[in-house]
Amino acid sequence: MTGRRAVLDETLVALRQSADRLGATHRAVARSFPLTTVRLTALPQPAQERLDAYAIRYARCQDLLFPAMRALARAQLEPKADGSFLELHGLMQKQGIVTSTADWERQRVLRNAVGHQYPDPDSITDILNGIHAATPEVLGVVQRLREAAARLAGDAGLGTESE
């Protein structure tokens, strides 16, 4: 395996693990959505902690997407692999891995919101509802990245081996 493919594989293993955890939590909290401020504040502490974990898992998975895109582009020997974000995003968009830049920005805004303290239950509710809506999109990007890497390697197992 070349160095670029090894980096891609390592990146995809971390991304897959993060996506698996996010997907499991997404399914586990699905009945809580759509979330209202009244429902949020009435939830028992363990359920609120589960929603906190959901937000953190979303942020982690979304954080890993950009390094995975760059690693894929480098493994593909794409000249734009080390270019600007917009160049790399455009390349991934042409390959059908990501959708619009506006979708990416919306996902990043949610990711960034997780890192800030919002004591206002209305803000927390809005963020969690946004994360719930964006999670399937993020998981779709993960899947398309893995499929592209598998095509590149000619081996459906790339990025799917166990820890």
C-alpha positions in Angstrom: 0.0 0.0 0.0 1.4 3.4 -0.9 1.8 6.1 1.7 -1.1 8.1 0.4 -3.4 5.1 0.5 -2.2 4.2 4.0 -3.1 7.7 5.2 -6.5 7.4 3.4 -7.2 4.0 5.0 -6.3 5.3 8.5 -8.4 8.3 8.0 -11.4 6.3 6.8 -11.1 3.8 9.7 -11.4 6.7 12.1 -14.2 8.3 10.1 -16.1 4.9 9.9 -15.8 4.5 13.7 -17.1 8.0 14.3 -19.9 7.5 11.8 -20.9 4.2 13.3 -21.2 5.8 16.7 -23.1 8.8 15.3 -25.5 6.5 13.4 -26.2 4.4 16.5 -26.9 7.5 18.6 -29.0 9.0 15.8 -31.2 5.9 15.8 -31.3 5.8 19.6 -32.5 9.4 20.0 -34.8 9.5 17.0 -38.0 9.3 19.1 -37.1 12.6 20.8 -37.4 14.5 17.5 -38.6 16.9 16.5 -37.5 18.4 19.8 -39.2 21.3 21.5 -37.8 23.4 24.3 -40.6 22.1 26.6 -39.7 18.5 25.7 -35.9 19.2 26.1 -36.3 20.7 29.6 -38.6 17.9 30.7 -36.3 15.1 29.7 -34.6 13.2 32.5 -30.9 13.8 33.0 -29.8 10.6 31.3 -31.8 11.5 28.2 -30.3 15.0 28.1 -26.8 13.5 28.4 -27.6 11.2 25.5 -28.5 14.3 23.4 -25.2 15.9 24.5 -23.3 12.8 23.3 -25.3 13.0 20.1 -24.1 16.5 19.5 -20.5 15.7 20.3 -20.5 12.6 18.0 -22.0 14.8 15.2 -19.2 17.3 15.6 -16.5 14.7 15.6 -17.8 13.0 12.5 -18.2 16.2 10.7 -14.7 17.3 11.7 -13.3 14.1 10.2 -14.9 14.7 6.7 -12.5 17.3 5.5 -9.3 15.4 6.3 -10.9 12.3 4.6 -11.7 14.3 1.5 -8.1 15.6 1.3 -6.7 12.1 1.9 -8.9 10.7 -0.9 -7.8 13.5 -3.3 -4.2 12.9 -2.5 -4.6 9.2 -3.0 -6.2 10.0 -6.4 -3.2 12.1 -7.2 -5.5 15.1 -7.8 -3.6 18.3 -8.4 -6.2 20.2 -6.3 -5.7 17.9 -3.3 -3.7 20.5 -1.5 -5.6 23.5 -2.8 -8.1 25.7 -1.0 -11.2 24.3 0.7 -13.3 25.5 -2.2 -11.1 23.7 -4.8 -11.2 20.5 -2.8 -14.9 20.8 -2.2 -15.5 21.4 -5.9 -13.5 18.3 -6.7 -15.6 16.2 -4.2 -18.7 17.7 -5.6 -17.8 16.7 -9.2 -17.2 13.2 -7.9 -20.7 13.2 -6.3 -19.3 12.8 -2.7 -20.6 16.1 -1.4 -23.5 18.3 -2.3 -23.5 22.1 -2.3 -21.2 24.4 -0.5 -24.2 25.8 1.3 -25.0 22.3 2.7 -21.4 22.0 3.9 -21.6 25.4 5.5 -24.8 24.6 7.3 -23.3 21.4 8.6 -20.2 23.3 9.8 -22.3 26.0 11.5 -24.0 23.2 13.5 -20.6 21.6 14.2 -19.2 24.9 15.5 -22.3 25.5 17.6 -21.6 22.3 19.5 -18.4 23.8 20.8 -20.0 26.9 22.3 -21.9 27.2 25.5 -25.6 28.0 24.9 -27.4 28.2 28.2 -30.6 29.1 26.4 -32.8 26.0 25.9 -34.3 27.5 22.7 -30.8 27.7 21.2 -29.9 24.2 22.3 -33.2 22.9 20.8 -32.5 24.6 17.5 -29.0 23.1 17.4 -30.1 19.6 18.2 -33.0 19.7 15.6 -30.5 20.9 13.1 -28.1 18.1 13.9 -30.9 15.6 13.7 -31.7 16.9 10.2 -28.1 17.0 9.0 -26.9 13.7 10.4 -28.2 11.6 7.5 -26.5 14.0 5.1 -23.2 13.6 6.9 -23.5 9.8 7.1 -24.2 9.9 3.3 -21.0 11.7 2.7 -19.1 9.2 4.8 -20.6 6.4 2.8 -19.7 8.0 -0.6 -16.2 8.7 0.6 -15.7 5.0 1.5 -17.2 3.9 -1.8 -14.8 6.2 -3.7 -11.9 4.9 -1.8 -12.9 1.4 -2.5 -13.1 2.1 -6.2 -9.7 3.7 -6.1 -8.2 0.7 -4.4 -10.1 -1.8 -6.5 -10.9 -3.4 -3.2 -14.2 -3.0 -1.4 -12.5 -3.5 1.9 -10.4 -0.3 2.0 -11.3 1.6 5.1 -13.6 -1.1 6.4 -11.2 -3.3 8.4 -11.7 -3.8 12.1 -9.8 -2.0 14.7 
